[in-house]
Amino acid sequence: MPDTVLEYVGLNINRISSSIKAKKPNYNSAKSFDNSALYKVYKKIPVESIDILVSDTDRTTDIKERFQTSVTIDTYIKENKEKITALAESTTIKKIQELEKFQEELTNQMPYFVKFDKNYLWQIYYSKEDDRYFMLYPAKEGETEALFYLIKQKLSKENKEIYVPICQESCSEEILSESKLHDIENYIWIFTGVWPQIYESTFNNEKGIYITGQIKVERDFTTRYRVELKDSEQADKYYTLLKALFIITTETKNIYEFTPQINSKGELILLYDNKQVESNNIKNFITTETAKQQNLKYEYKRMATESENKLEKIKEIIDKQIEVYSNQEKQIATFMSCKKSFFKKMRFFFTNNKKFSLNNRMILAKIQEEVEKTERMDEKEKITETDVSDIPFNMFTISDLISTAAETKKISDRLKSLKADIKALQLKERNMERKIANAQVYLDEIEKHKKSLLEFWKYTNKDNENALNEGRVEEQEEKKQASFNIQEDLNNFAIETDEIQRKKLSKDECDALFIAKYLLPGINSVITRSDTYMLDEEYDELKKDFQNNDSIFGNITDDYRKLKTLNNKKHRESRKNVYSVLRFNEFTSLDDFKERMRELGNLVNEAYQKLTAKYEMTLYYSKRNKGYIIGDINPYKLIKDEDVKKIYKMQTKNDTHVVFFTNSAFYDNNNKTLPLGMDESTEFITKVGENKKISDVDINLLIEKDLYNVEVKKIKIIEEGKRN
């Protein structure tokens, strides 16, 4: 085995091989900067077609300066033997071997998402003038393994091909023009909210355009996608589809919003009304939606006319109510003023107000009939479905759809405005109704005391402040929970939750949670008093494991004197031991085990009753049963399980009982040095047996198995909630 990098690659700096001798090509850089994050072109190219240039600069130096100050590798070695030796010493044989292994993997398979880690190491450019590739290596760069890997390959004369990014290279436009590719980036950003990456890759003489990115699926999940365009015909169709949907979305001011999803191949698709819109059905989509918009326009016109009529009716009703209430006010004002003198009291007593009251009641009855008629008008406001079966396939264009949608929206906005006016007037009408009813009660009370002059005299001498005011119902504002975002709030949430649970839960309750994490079927068995065979199975498994491990140290196996770290935080606490918490040893009988599990089951119940959700958040779980379930606040951890085909989710409320597996569930804290948080797990324990299904939806998620292979997993997301 060679001792040095120079020996390993076979480079003799005193006798330079002709295999690495190079000629500096002509190169005109169109850009004055080089950003490795923007590598767009990847190619598999022969090693012998790559010249090596070295510049005493770093990667951040202006590309023109780097090229102008560069020399060929053979010249650099001749003039800078000490420097080339220092460069060789800055890397290791192991790092070069890792590159060799990686390029060997790339012989027959390219990375699924094209880009790979440390792509910046290669610094390979293409000279159009000389039709030649060259590595422009910055000698002040700290990582030199790519340089010596390439030297080794050139010296071996095996004429290997390597798969690398080409710096500052634009797509060739053989499949799609650069302007159209830029448009596609804009279109996809509009639909997904995330800027995509577009690459051109030439692998084993096959060229393709690869569009990669990330989308959000059903609010809870994100997934990557890849679209492969192999030829110009396919690319043009894809571009035309995106452009059409982009125009429809923007020109109709988001009346039409298309939902991004991935299909079973991991490709980005766009859905409208849960149906995929694609190249072969876009014309039918435009025709169908234009017809629907026309139908909506006519229906909205009809509803707007009816709403205008209804608005006028309500105005007339309110005018009559105001007239009645005005008369009531006058009558009440007359009564109030009569209390001031004997003669006015006598005049009011002998006045016949029953006729006036009867007249009011007759008017109110007519008003009520009219109110009921206006309420029945709401029942007519139903939109009929459009029958599009007889519409010619190419009857409408995008322009027709946009103009029709704009007209429909204008009428729809007018209808919304009318409905808002109706709602406001209906509220006024109900207020007037309450005022009239309140005033009538007051007047009826006066009439009751006009049976005799003496009774009326006594009544008018009372200090009556009865009520024309309406009673108020005070609305109690519901206390809202803080919302939770797993990417932004997890650290603070974990610390707060652990702190709360340490205050509210005893050490025994924390121990019980620890056992529930590993022996949940047994805990559920003792709580629900069912599936008792689970306890027998767990006992046998523990007995067998105990005998194999012969764990005689119990809870002190984890030395409390030794300094440990938990998420980069130091502590001196012991991790809990299943056998110690269970008090399990070689003499433990099945009955002893069952009794201890019953104790721990009761402790789990006590802990569960003490704690409720502090945040408004989503809980995810893949199983449900009568007892407790263990889920995760991070759904991606559930998806990693190949057996998981469906995931349940539940939104917490103020009264949702849930306990989280914080650090205090896994470690003792005898030395009071245990860091706060959820560093071991993001799981929780709760009950969902009485939940009811609210909705479900199927989604596709792309799971990356490795750099080259992916799997599209179909998951059913089931949303549940507490029964009322």
Secondary structure by P-SEA (a helix, b strand, c coil): cccccccccccccccccccccccbbbbbbccccccccccccccccccccbbbbbbcccccccaaaaaaacccaaaaaaacaaaaaaaaaaccaaaaaaaaaaaaaacccccccccccccccccccccccccbbbbbccccccccaaaaaaaaaaaaccbbbbbbbbcccccccccccaaaaaaaaaaaaaaccbbbbbbbbbcccbbbbbbbbcccccccccccbbbbbccaaaaaaaaaaaaaaaaaaaaacccbbbbbbcccccbbbbbccccccccccaaaaaaaaaaaaaaaaaaaaaaaaaaaaaaaaaaaaaaaaaaaaaaaaaaaaaaaaacccaaaaaaaaaccaaaaaaaaaaaaaaaaaaaaaaaaaaaacbbbbbbccccccccccaaaaaaaaaaaaaaaaaaaaaaaaaaaaaaaaaaaaaaaaaaaaaaaaaaaacccaaaaaaaaacccccccbbbbbbbbbccccbbbbccccaaaaaaaaaaaaaacccaaaaaaaaaaaccaaaaaaaaacccaaaaaaaaaaaaaaaaaaccccccccccccbbbbccccccccccccccccccccccccaaaaaaaaaaaaaaaaaaaaacccccbbbbbbccccccbbbbbcccccccccccccbbbbbbbcccbbbbcccccccccccccccccccccccccccccccccccbbbbbbbbbbcccccccbbbbbbbbbbbcc
